[in-house]
Amino acid sequence: MAGSSEKVSFTIDSRLLEELGENLVTRNHVAVGELIKNAYDADATEVVLEFEDTTADDPSESEIRIRDDGVGMSLVEVRDDFMRIATTDKIQNPKSETYGREKAGSKGIGRFACRRLAHELELTTTAYLEEEDQYERTSMTIDWRRYETDQEIDQVTFEPTVERFSGDEDISTGTVIGLRDLQDTWNQRDFNTLRRNVVTLAVVESQDRGPEYETDPGFEITFDAPEFDKGEGTLSEQVHEAGWGCLEGELHEDGEVSLSLDAKLIGNRTYSFEHDVGSLSGTSFKISYIPLDTKEHYRDPQTLSITRAREITKEQGGVRVYKGGFRVFSYGGPDDDWLGIDQTRSTHGGRSPDERFEELSDTLEFHTDFEKTLLSLPNNRNLIGRVMISSTADLTMASNREDFLDDELFDQLRDIIFLSIEWMTLQWSHYKAKKAQKELQKETEKFLEETGRGKEQTDSDESSGQLELDDISEDESEDTTKDRTDTESITTDSSEETVDRAIDLLEGVADTATDTVPDEEKQVSDEAVETATKVIRNSIDQKEQEIDFFRSAFSVNQVVFSFSHELRSMTNSLGSSAARIEAVMDELPEDQQSRFSEIVTELRDMQERFEDQMELFGIFMETGTHKEIAPQSVLETVEDVTSAVEYIADYYNVTLSSDIPELLRTPPMYESELYSIVINLVTNSIKAVGTTPDSDNRILVEGRPVDNGVRLRVYDDGVGIPETKEEEAFEPLVSDPAENIYEDLSDQMPPELTEQLGKGTGLGLSIVRNIAEKHNGHAKFVNADEWNTCVEVTLNE
């Protein structure tokens, strides 16, 4: 067969732009988010988003403009990068040139996202050409409608306008992207989702990434979109306003420290105390507290979700220190507890608050004893803020801007900030007491409605002193000295009296119902009521016995709780130690730097392992605060658990994988219940696989939606379990029914993993089944091709 001399190559139809834009980026907020990330990658310190008429029914006249003060693009960069499909720029240059930022954009889809947003793109970008000492401004308009199907992409061309300016002119670099004739109308939900998706960039603080880069001053996202709620101002300020509370303070020349707290439920609170401020007068601070257990503590969950809050606190937590507008880098950050908050919380949290706050014990109601309120000190990472030291303060920075030379004055500042956070902690405790009162009030009203007792009866009870519940307003904003009133006290009957009242009510209803029936039938009814009341009381007696058991367990729990605080302090110390080593590593001889670098890596790895364990531990220790029954994310729970046990799985060369839809949610349940299921199943599988080191060493966690809920399966290639022993495995206190796990496992398990993985109590699968059955589901072994064992759990509505 003769060959052809004609050569062929791939060509690109303009329809590819539709795939990259409209089909790859399906939501308008995702598209704008990519453009914000592009500004961050361009070393911008601020990006401004302007929205005009974007909520109009006809979006043809609406416009979005994204302005940044980044490095901009030259004509060559516009041609070779911006106008090039599948550019390798972000692969070849993963860090930004000026500040060394890890690039956040998704491999160049931002410009094609513009097509998803609007029919027309107007680009104006200004760059500084260092070799020529000139500024170059390139402007170009792209009408995406010019691209048609069955048309080669290079058949559509655009003519940019280029201007040059001398390097000594007052010109700023940056990029403006104008999007006109929008494809979609925006709504408040779109705008809120946009803010949440980029909120982690909005709190990036000043950072020093090494001598090869300039000091990063941080990144600010500003909105000019008055047609939306939260559409004006900076996103970083909105983050401060979104958490539980924001504490602001100022140091005055006369030694007064004035504090202001704006917090959920308790409103705006003010306070002042005296302290020696030395030359620190004029210093101010702003610190926000962001709890991570539930979003019900947030003032604005539309801005801050739990997922985003965890990302923010992990990367940007801590209180930074600035002097004269410049950050002092050795203070602040998630791993630098320069205030000693975590150490105090874990080792001295049981001490009483400072004596100057004792007056508050008479004016505030706390969720615990006043002497124990400091056990509720926030973690360092849960605080987001900065201290702005006055430029006139006699604090001299070291030449490397890493430290202060005046320790005594800085210690005074440390004391003042810590005392301020201590005052905020008292307000947090007051908030929790208020919140508990509101929840009790709601439950009481619900109980009265369900028992048929209307508001008139409730008013009568209140007037007679049997029930007093004060109205608690979301907008309560009294001065601190008036926090508590005489009506804040809640008087309720004891549990026994409440039960007696309920039984009396049942008997009264029975008497009323049988007034008109014959005596013989009434006698039968009376006997039935008497029997029912005996059942109730016997049930109560049984519950009281269980409560006695848990009281004993709780005393042990206090020791564990204290240990957890100590461990958290040690965990934070690992990060601080690593940071201190890194700060002086450049001063060490080169032949020793690699050795210390390995030590730093080991410390970081150990810290991350401890943090993963503590996060899971915290979920169960703080179950009392997780009162909200809600649909739970299966994927997030599985990822948390597998991350926490990954180092144990690595020891046995076990591959942990999951196959779970991102949006899969359980029916409403407690968060700790889902964690209990996943932890027990995964750790059981690790033990089973660890017993057979010659197996494929695989574990797969699979989640699927079913008609009334979800199905969770955990597969493993472990030792397996005989079919005759499957039901026995779910019995309480039966830890190894086939006796084929622990003897072999103990021979292979190192001492440091023995206690962590456990030898088994035989309660794990029993707990899993109980939780599943509580939620109308089941827990059982099922056959699975290519796997030795599979446990299936269903959770239904």
N, C-alpha and C positions, 0 to 999 in steps of 0.2 A: 504494500500500500504506500503510495507516494505521500510524503509530508507536505503540509502547506507552509508557505513562506510568510503568511500573514500572522501577526502577533495580536493577542487579545489581552485585555486587562479589565478589572472591575470598574464600573462607573457608578455614580451616586445619583439617585433620583432625589429631587427636592422634597419628596415625601418623607425623607429621613428626618428633616427638621420637625415635621409634625410628630414623628415618633419620639424624638428627643425632647420636644417641648410639651405638647399637649397630652401625649400619652404617658411619657415617663414621669412628668410632674403633673399630677392630677388635681392638686388642690392649690388655690391661689396663695394661701398663707405659706405653703412650702416654697413656692417660687420666690416670694419676697424674702423669706428666710435665707435662701441661697444667696441672694444679692447682698444681704447684711453680712453673711459669712465672707463673701468676696471682699467687702470693705475691710473686715478684720484681717484677712490674709494680705491685704495691700498695706498693712501697717498703719491704718487709720487710727486716730485716737478718738474720733467721734464720727458717727453716721447719723444723719438727720433724715427722717421719713416724713414726707409731706403728702397728705391725702386730700384730694379735692373732689367733692361730689361723688364719692365712690359708693354711697348708699342709694344713689338715684336709681329709679326703676329703669331708666335708659342710660346705660353706662358709656355711651358713645362720646359724651362730653366730659367724662371724668378723667382724672389723671393721678398718677402716683410718681413722686420724684424721690430718688435715693441719692443723697449727697454725702460724700465722705472727704476727709482731708488726708487720704493716704498718699502713696507715692505716685499715683497716676500711671498712665501708659503713654509711651511714645508712639509715633506713627508706626514704627517697625513692630512694636509689641501689639498694637491693634491689629496689624495685618497678619503677623505670624502666630499670635496666641489667641486673641479675642475672636478673630474671624476664622480660626482653624478648628475643624472638628477633631475631637479626640487628641488634643494636644498632650504632650508628655511633660509639660512644665511642672505640674505639681508632683509628678513622680521624681523628676530630676532635682527639683528644689522643694523638698517637703517642709522647709522652714522659711519664714519670711526673711527678707534680706536685711532689714534694718534692726528689728527687735528680736528676731529668732523665734517667732511664734510658730507653734505647730499649726499648719494650715487646716482650717475647719471646713472649707468648701468641698463639695462632692465632685471632685474630678472634672470641673469645668462645665457643669450643667447649668450654671447660673445664667449665662447669656441666652441659652435656649429656653430657660424658664421664662424669659421675657416674652417669648412668643405665646406661652401659656397665659400670660397676664393680659397682654394688650396686642392690638393689631400694629401698633407703631412704636418704635424704640428710637429715642433721641439720645445720643451719646456725646458727652463733652468731657474730655479728660486732659489733664495738664500734668506733664512730667518735667523733671529737671534733668537736662543732659549735661552731666558733669564734665565730660571731655570738651564740650563746646562752650561751657558756662552760659547756657541758654535754657530758657523755658520753652517747651513746645506744647501747644494746645491743639488737640485734634477734635473736630466736631463731625458728626455724621448722623444721618437719619436713615433708619431701616424700616421699610414698610413690608411686614411679613406677608402681606397679601399678594405681593409680586411673585411669590413662589407658587408654582402650579404643579399639579401632578403630571407625570410623564415629561418632566423638564429637567435637564441636567442642572445640577446645583450651581455650577460655575457660569451658567448663562445669565444669572442675575448678578449685576454688579452695582456698586455704590461708589460715590465720589466724595471722599472726605475733604473737609476744609482744614488747612493747617496754618497756624500762626506761630511766629517766633517772637520771643521777648528776651531782652538782655538779662543776664543773671543778676544784675544789681537792681532790677525793678522790683516793686512790691507785688510779687506774684506768689500765689500759693498753689501747691500741688494738690491733686485730688481728682475725683471723678463724680460726675452727675449723670445719673441715668433717669431719663424721663419716659414714662410709660403712658401713652395716650390712647384713647378709644379702647377702654378696658373691655375684656370679653365677658366678665362677670360682675354682678353687683356684689358689693361687700356687705356683711352684716356684723353685728357685735360679736357673734360667736367666732367668726373668721378672725376678727381683730384680736380677740382674747387668745385664740390658739396661736396666732403669730407671736404674741408677746411671750407666751409660755415656752414656745419652741426655741427662742433665742435668749431666754432670760439668763442662761449660764454665761453668755458672753457679756451681759450687761454689768456684771459685778467683778469683772477682771480687774485686779488691782495692779499697781506698779510692781514690776518684776525686773530682776537682773539675771540674765541668762548667760552670763559669762563675758570675758573680755573681748570676744570677737563681735559682740553685738552692743548696740546702744541700750541704755536703760529704758525699758518699756514703761511709759507713763500710765498705761491702762487703756480701757476702751469704754466708750459711752454711747448708748443708743438713745436718741432723743426723738420724740414724736411731735409732730405738728399736724394733728388730725382731730380737730375740734368736733367733728360729727360723731365721734365715738366716746363712750365713757372710758376714762383713763387714756384719752387720746392726746393729751398734752403733757409735756414734761419729760423727764428722763426715766428710763426703765429701771435704773438702779435705785432711784428714789421710790419707785413703785414697789420694788422688792422690800425695801425697808418698811413700807407701809403695809405689806402683805402678811408678814409673819405675825406672831402673837403680839409683840410689842416692840417699840423703838424708844430707847433711852438716849436722851441728850443731856449734856452737862457743860458747865462753864466754870472756870476758876477765876475768882475775882481778887482784886488787889487787897481787899480787907480780910482775906482769908475765908470768905464764904464760897462754898461749892454749891451751886444751884443746879437742881435736877428737874427734868421733866420727862414723864413717861406717858406715851399714848399707847394703850393696850386694849385688846379685845375685852368686852364685857364691863371692865372697870373704868373705861374711858380715859380721860386725861388726868394725870396725877402730878403734883409738884411737891418738892421737898428741898430743904437746904440744910447743910451742916457745916460746922467750922473745922478748918484744918490748916496747918501751916503750909502755905503754897510757895513760899520763897519767891523766886523770880519767875514762877510758872504762871502768873496772872495773865489772862488772855488766852490761855490754853482751853480748847474745847474738844468734845468728843461726841461721837454718835455711834451707838451700838444697838443692833437689832437681835432679838432672840427668836430663833426659828426651831421650834420643837420638831422632832421627826417621827413621833409615834402615830399621830393622826392629824389630818388636815382640819379637823373640827376646831383646832386651836387657832387657825389662821383667820385674820381679818379679811383677807381677799384671796380665796382659793382659786379665783379666776386667773390670778397672776401666778400663783405659786402652787404647784402640785407637790405631793410627797416625793415623787420620782425626781422632779427638778430640784426640790429642796435638798435631797440627798446628794445630788451631783454638785450643787453649789457649795454645801458645807464641806464636802470631801475635798474640793479643790480650792475654795476661797474662804473657808472658815477661819476664825481667829480675828484678833483685833490688831490691825496694822498701826504703826507709829510713823508720823511724819513730823518734820521740823522745817519751817520755812518753805513748805510745799514739796520738800524732797523726802522720799521714804528712807527710813533707817532699816535696812533689810534684815538685821538680826532679830528684830522684834515683830512678832505676828505671823500668822499662817496656821494652817490646820495642825502642823506638827510642832509648833513653838508656843508653849503655854507660858509665856513670860510673866503673866499675871499670877500664875500658880493656882488657877481655878480648879483644874482637874486634880491636882495633888490635895488641895483643901477638901474638895468634894469626896475624895476617896479615903483620906487618912484622918481628916479633922472635921468632916461634915457634921459629926454629932455635937460639936461645940455650939454654944448659944451664939446668936448674932451679936454684933458689937453693942456695947452697953448704951451707946447713944441712940440705938433704935428701940430700946426697951419701952419707950413711951408708946410705940406703935402697938405693943401687945394689948393695950387697953382700948385702942381705937380701930383696930382691924380684926377681922375674923380670919383665922388660918385653917387650912385643910388638915393640919396636924398641930402638935404642941409647938408653941413658939420656940422652945429650945431646940427643936428638931427641924426647923424650917430650912436650915442650910444643907440638909440632905437633898434638897431640891435644886441646889445650885446647877446652872446649866453647864454642859460640857463646853470646853474651849471651842470645839468645832461648830457648836450650835450658835455661836455668836459671830455676827458679821458686822464689822465696823472699823473705825479708825480713830486715832487720837491725833489731833492737830496741835502740836506744841508751838506755842508762841515763838516767833523769831527772836524776841528779846530775852527768852529764857537763857540762863547761864548754863546751858547744856552744850558741850562741844562735841561734835561728831568726830570720830576717827577719820583718818584720811581716806579710808576705803568705804566710808559711809555704812559701816557694818555695826557700829557700836557707839555708845556715849562714854566719854571719859569721866564724867562726874557721876559717880555711883550714888552718892548720898541724895542728891536732888532727884535723881531718877527713881530712887526707892520711895521718895515722898509721892511722886506721881503714881507709882504702882499702887501704893496704899490707897490713894484717893480713888483711882479707877476701880479697885477691888471693892472698896466700901460702897461705891455707887452701884456695882453689880449686886452686892449683898442686899442693898435696899430694893433693887428690882426683883430679887428673888423673893423677898417678903411680899411684894405686890403679886408675884406669880402664885404664891401660896394663897393669898387672898382671893385671887381669881378662881383658883381651883375650888375654894370653899363656896364662892358665889355660884360657880357652875354646878356644883353638887346640889346646892339649894334649888336651882332652877329645874334640874332633872327630877329632884324629889317632888317639887311642886307639880310638874307635868304628870309624874306617875300617880300622885295623889288624886289629881283631877280625873285621870283615866280610870282609876279604881272606883271613884265615886260615880262616874258615868256608868261603868259596867255593873255596879250594884244598884243602879236605879236611883241614886241619891242626887237630886238636882242641886242647882246652885243655891236655892233657898235654904235647903237643909245644911249646905256647907256654910253659908253665912251664919246660920243659927249656931253651928258648932264653933265657929270662930269667935262669935260674940260670947260664948260661954267658956272660952278658954281651952276647949278640947283640941283645937287645931289652929296653929298660927303660922301662916306662910306669907312672907313679905313679897311684894311685887318687885321683881328685879328687872331693871331696864337694860337693854343692850347699850344704851347711850348714857349710862350712869356716869357722871363726871364731877362728883363732889370733890372738894379739897380733901387732901389726905387726912387732915385732922378731923374730918367729919365722915370718915369711911364707914363707921358703924353706927347704927341707930338702935334704939331700944327694940324696934320691931324686927331686927334681923334674927333674933333667936327663934329657933324652931323647937316646939314642944310636941312630941308625938308619944303615943302610948307605947309601952314596952311591947316586945313581940308577943308575949303571952297574952297581954290585954287585947292586942289586935286580933289574935286567933279567937279569943273568947267572944269578941264583938262579932266576928264573922260567923261563928257558930250560932250565936244568939240570933243573928239575922236569918240564918237558914231555918232555925226552929220557928221563928216568927212567921216566916213565909209558909212553912208547913202547917202551922196552926191556922193561918188565914185560909189556906187552901182546903182544909178539912172541916171547917166550921159547919158546913151544910151537909156533910155525909153522915150516914148511920154510925152509931157508936162502935159497932164491931169493925167497920172499915177504918174508922178513925184510930182504933187501937192498933190495927195493923200498920197504919201510916206512922203512928208514934214510935212503934217498935223499929220501923225502918229508919226513921230519923235518928233514933238513939244508936242504932247499929252504925249508921253513917258517921255520927260524931265520934264514936269509939275508933273507927277506922282512921279518922282525921287525926285524933290525938295520938294513936299508936304510930302513925306515920311521922308525926311531929317528933315523938320520942326517938324514933329511929334516926331522923335527921339531926337531932341534938347530939346523939352518939357520934354521928359522922363529924359533926362540927367539933366535938371534943378531940377527935383524932386529928383533924386538920389544925386545931390549935397547937397540938404537940408538934405537928409537922412545921407549923409556922415558926416556932421557936428555933428549929433547925434552919429554916429558911432565912432567918435574920442573920445567922452566921454566914450562909452562902451569899446573902446580899452584901454583907460587909466585905467578904472576899472578892466579890465582883467589882466593888469600888476600888479595892486595892489593885486588882488585876488591870483595871482600866487605867489607873495611874501609871502602872508599870509599862503598859502598852504605849501611852503617850511619851513616857521617858525614853523608850526605844527610838521614837521619831526625833525627839529633841537631841538625843545623843548622836544620832546619825547626822542631824543638821549641824551640830557643833563640829563634828569631824570634818564635814564638807567645807565648813567655813575656813578651816586652817589647813586644808589639804595642800593647797597651792604653795604653802610655806615649807612643806616637808621636802626632803631630798627626793629626787625623781625615782630612785631605785626603791623607795618605800611607798610611793603614792599608789601604785597598783595594789599593794597589799592592803592598804587602808581602804581603797575603793572597794575591794572584795568584802571587807568588814562592813562597810556602809550598806552594800547590797544585801548582805545577810541580815543586818538589823532591819532594813526596810521590809524584807520578805517575812521576817518573824513578826514585825508589827502588823503587816497585812493579814497574816494568819490569825493573830490574836483578835484583830478587829472583826474579821469575818465570824469568829467564834462568839465574840461579845455581842455582835449584832443579833445573832440567833438567840443567845442567852437572854438578851434584853427583851426579846419578844415574849418570852415565857415569864421573866421576872416582873414585867410590867403588864401582865394580863389584866390586872385590875383597872388599868387605864384604857384598855382596848374594849370599851363597852359597846362600840358600834358594831352591829351585825350588818355586814355588807358583802356584796359580791367581791371575791378575791381573785387577783390575777394569778393564774396557775403558772405561767411562764416566769414571772418575777419570783415567786416562791421557790420554784425548782432551781432557778439560777442562784438564789441566795444559799440554798442548802448545798448544792453541788460545789459552789465556791468554798463553802466552809469546810467541807470534807475532802476537798481536792488533794490536799497534801497527803492524806491517809491513802486515798486511791492511788496516788502516784507511787507510794511505797510498794504496793502490790502490782504495779504496772496495769492498773485497771483503767480502761477508757470509759469515762462517763459521758454520755451524750443524751440529748433530748430531742424530741419531735413534738412540739407544742405550738399551736397557732398563737400568734402574738396577742390576739384579742380574746382568747378563751378565758371566761370568767366562771367561777363557781356560783351556785345559788347563794343567797345571803347566809353567811356564817362568820364565826370569829376567825380572825387572822391566825391565832395560835392553833386552831383546830386543823387548818390546812397544813401549817408547818409541822404539826405532830404527825400527820399522815405521811408526808414526804420524808421527814427525817427518819422515821421508823423503817419505812420501806427501803430507802436508799442504804442506810447503815446495815440493815439485814442482808442486802444484796452484796455489799462490800465484804461482809464476813463470809458469805457463801462462796464468793469468787476467790477470796483470799485463801480459802482452804484447798483450792485446786489450782496451784500455780502454773500447771501445764495447760490450762484451758485458754480460750481466746481472751479471757479477762475483759469481758464487755458487760456494761450495764446500760440499758436504754430506758429513759423515762418518757412515756408517751401520753399525751393528752388529746382527747377528742370530745367534741360536743355530742350529746345524745338527745333524745326527744325532750326529756324533762330536766336535763342538767348536764353533767360532765362525766366522762369516764377517764380514769387515770390508771395506767398500767406501768409496772416496773418489771422489765425483763432482765434476766442475768444468765450467764453461762457458768454458774456456780455448781456446788455439789448436788443441788436438787433435793427434793423431798419426796418420799414414797407417797403414792396416792392414799394409802391407808392412814397416813399420819397427817394429812393436810388439815382436817378439822381439828385435830388435837393441837396443832400449832397455834390456833386462835384461842385456846383456853388460857385463862390467867395462870401465871407462874410456871408455864411450860415453855422453857427457853430453847430446848434442842430435842424435839420429840424423836428424831431419828438417830440422835447421838452421833452425828457425823460432821459436826462443825467445830466445837470448841477445843476438843483434844488436839486435833490437827492444827487448828488456828493458833493455839497458844505456842506451839513449837516454832512457828514462823513469825509471830508478832513480837516486835521489839518492846522492851519495857515502857518506852515513852509513848507507845500507841495503845498499849493494853488498857490503860485507864480511860483513854479518850474514846476508843471504839467500844469498850465495854464487853463484859462476859455475858451479858444478857440477864434480865430479870424475868423474862417470860411474859411481860406485860405489853410489849410493843404492838404485836398484832391484835391483841385483845382491845387495846385502846383504839387502834385503827378501825376495827369492826364496830366498836361502840359509836364512834363518831359518824361512820358511814350510815349506820342504822338510824341514828338520830336524825340524819338528813335524808331519810326514806331511800337509802341506797343499800349497797352490800359490799362486803370485802371477802374475796375468795381466791383460791388458786384456779387458774385456767390453763388449758393446753395452748402452747404457742410453737409453731414451726420454727426450727433452727435455734430455739432457746431451751435451756434446761428447766428454767422456772419462770413463771409469770404470775404476779399478784395483781388482781384487778379490783379497783375501788370505784364505786359509782356514788355520786352525790346528786340528789334530785330535789326539785322544788317541793 
